[in-house]
Amino acid sequence: MTTVAAISFHDNHSISMDVEGIQEIVLGRPMQVTEDQWFCELVIHTENGKLSLQLLADDAGRFKVDSKADGEADDFASA
């Protein structure tokens, strides 16, 4: 079995992740779970498999893609 990702949690406040051989990253559309809770899935496709992260937030606007190359964010909550 080949490792897809190494994930580390730091003091229950942050996460760091090392992933190699990335082929595609897909952020799903936010879905409302309850009145004040939103869900979104982030899937990372690698040479060795897929890594899926289920994300929860209090506002759909928190799910956005921020490209460091151009500094502009794509907000999926308004799409």
Secondary structure as GFF3:
##gff-version 3
##sequence-region A 1 79
A	DSSP	beta_strand	5	10	.	.	.	ID=ss1
A	DSSP	beta_strand	14	19	.	.	.	ID=ss2
A	DSSP	beta_strand	22	27	.	.	.	ID=ss3
A	DSSP	beta_strand	31	34	.	.	.	ID=ss4
A	DSSP	beta_strand	37	46	.	.	.	ID=ss5
A	DSSP	beta_strand	49	57	.	.	.	ID=ss6
A	DSSP	three_ten_helix	60	62	.	.	.	ID=ss7
A	DSSP	beta_strand	64	66	.	.	.	ID=ss8
A	DSSP	beta_strand	73	75	.	.	.	ID=ss9
###
